[in-house]
Amino acid sequence: MSTAISIRLPDAVAKKLDGVARETERSRSFIVQKAVESYLEDFAELQIALDRLRDASDAVISGKELRKELGL
């Protein structure tokens, strides 16, 4: 099942979208869908990172300590 969503884009963005769609031989809808999916994944990962930063009980180690722990 899918939901139709209408958006307005500045002309310059729409032209870039058309170019990507043409180059990849995909529809504009497909390109926008993949872009939104990617954004939502990145946003979820950011939220996890911010939650971990705010959690005082979650230990923070330096890059040096991490490399030592990994044997690098």
C-alpha positions in Angstrom: 0.0 0.0 0.0 1.2 3.5 -0.7 0.1 7.1 0.0 0.3 9.9 -2.5 1.8 13.1 -1.2 2.0 16.3 -3.1 5.0 18.6 -2.6 6.2 21.9 -4.1 9.8 22.3 -5.1 11.7 25.3 -6.2 12.3 25.2 -10.0 16.1 24.7 -9.5 15.5 21.6 -7.3 12.9 20.2 -9.7 15.3 20.5 -12.6 18.0 18.7 -10.6 15.5 16.0 -9.7 14.6 15.7 -13.4 18.2 15.3 -14.3 18.9 12.6 -11.7 15.7 10.8 -12.8 16.8 11.0 -16.4 20.4 9.8 -15.7 19.2 6.9 -13.5 16.3 6.0 -15.7 14.0 6.1 -12.7 10.9 8.1 -12.0 10.9 11.3 -10.0 8.7 9.6 -7.5 11.2 6.8 -7.1 14.1 9.3 -6.5 12.1 11.3 -4.0 11.0 8.1 -2.2 14.6 6.9 -1.8 15.7 10.4 -0.7 13.0 10.5 2.0 13.9 6.9 3.1 17.6 7.9 3.4 16.7 11.1 5.3 14.6 9.1 7.8 17.3 6.5 8.4 19.9 9.3 9.0 17.5 11.1 11.3 16.9 7.9 13.3 20.6 7.3 13.6 21.1 10.9 14.7 18.5 10.5 17.4 20.2 7.3 18.7 23.5 9.1 18.8 22.0 12.1 20.6 20.3 9.9 23.1 23.5 8.1 23.9 25.3 11.4 24.3 22.7 12.6 26.8 22.9 9.3 28.8 25.3 9.9 31.6 25.5 6.2 32.3 26.8 5.4 28.8 30.6 5.4 29.0 32.5 7.7 26.5 36.0 6.6 25.4 38.6 8.4 23.4 39.6 7.4 19.9 43.0 6.3 21.3 41.2 4.0 23.8 39.0 2.6 21.1 42.0 1.8 18.9 43.7 0.1 21.8 40.6 -1.9 22.6 40.3 -3.0 19.0 44.1 -3.8 18.8 44.8 -1.2 16.1 
